[in-house]
Amino acid sequence: MKKKGFTLIELVMVIVILGILAAMVLPRFIDLQSKAKESATRGSLGAIRAAVAVSYASRAAYNITPYVPTTIDVTMFQDSQVPMDAIANSSTVTVSNTTPDAGAAGGWWYDSVNGRVWVHNSAYSSW
């Protein structure tokens, strides 16, 4: 009578091959969470910049000075919420008339003189 099944060597070879495949694929997926947060923060930054641009255009059309909004207000957004910085889980807006400092507090840095917005995180200061 012939026995059916796999030998120990066959099973070990399959496990080794699966381990090699996992070792090749796993590093590609480890960084996905941070890249997703970075992409979400970039999208939120774009939404804030668009809201500032729309507010600027509205104020300029009705000749309301100053044209650049002095602050970022929740009424500038459809859902009445400032978008989150997914990196730091913050929607805090620091209003200043200077460029951002090297702080890593999270949230947003808004220049009230020229209407520019940055991510208030030293790791993403180039945005």
N, C-alpha and C positions, 0 to 999 in steps of 0.2 A: 504494500500500500504506500502510495506516494503522498508525502505531507506537503500541504500548501502553506505558503507564508514567506516572510522575508527573513533573511539571515541578519545577524547582528551587524555584520560589516555593511550590508546594504542600508540598514537603518542609520548607522553612524555616518555614512557618506551623504545621505539625504540631509541629515541634521547639519553637517559641515557645509554643504552647498547652501542651505537656507541661511546659515549664519553668515556666510560670505556675502550673500545678497542683501541681508539686513544691514551689514556693516557698510555696504556701498550706498544704500538708499537712506539710511537714518540721518546722516549729517545734512542732507538736503531739507529735511522736514523739521529739524530742531529750531532753525532760525525763522520759521514761518510766523510764529506768534509775534515776534518783535517787528517783522516786516509788515504784518497786518496792522499793528498799532501805528506804525509809522505812516502807512498809507491812509489810515483813518484820520490821523492828525493832519496830514497834508490836505485831505479833502475838507476837513473842518476849517483849516486856515484859508483855503480858497473861498469857502462860504462866507467867512468873516470879511475877507477882502472884497468880495462881491457886494456884501451888504454896505460896507463903507463907501464903495464906488456909487451904488444906487443912491445912498443918502447924500453924497456929494452932488450928484447930478440933480437930485430933487431940490436941494438947497440953492444950487446955482440957477436952476430954471426959475425959481421964485425970488431970486436975488436976496436970499437970506444969508447974512454974513454972520460968522465966518462960514465959508462954503464947506470947509473940512469939519466934520462933526467933532465936538469937543470930547466926546466919550462914546463908547460902544454901548448901546442901550438894547434891552431885550425887545423893544418894539421894532427893531430893525430886522427881526427874524420872524418868519411865518409862524413858528411854534412857540414864540415868546420865550425862547431859551437860547443863551449863547452856546454854540457848539462846544463839545468837550474836546480837550486835548487828551487823546486816548493813551498817550505815553505816560502822563502823570495823573490821569483821571481828574482833571481840573478844568473848570470853565472860568476861572478867575481872570479878570482883565486888569492889568496894571497900566494906567494911563500916565504918560509922561511926555515931555517935549524933547526927549533925547533918544538916542538909539539904545537898544537893550543892553543891560549889564550882563555879566557872566553868571548870574544867578541861575540856579536849576530848580526854581520853585514850581515850575509847571504852569499851565495856563497860557495866557496871551500877553504880549507887550504891545501897546498901542501908542504910536507917536501922534499926539494931538495937534502937532504943527502941520505935518504933511500927510497925515492919514495912513501911514504905513503900519502894518501889523506883522509881528513875528511870533514864533513859538518861544515862550519864556523858559527855555531849557538850553543849557550850555552845549549839550550834545547835538542840538539841531539849530545852531545859530546861523547856519548858512542859508536857511530858507528865507 
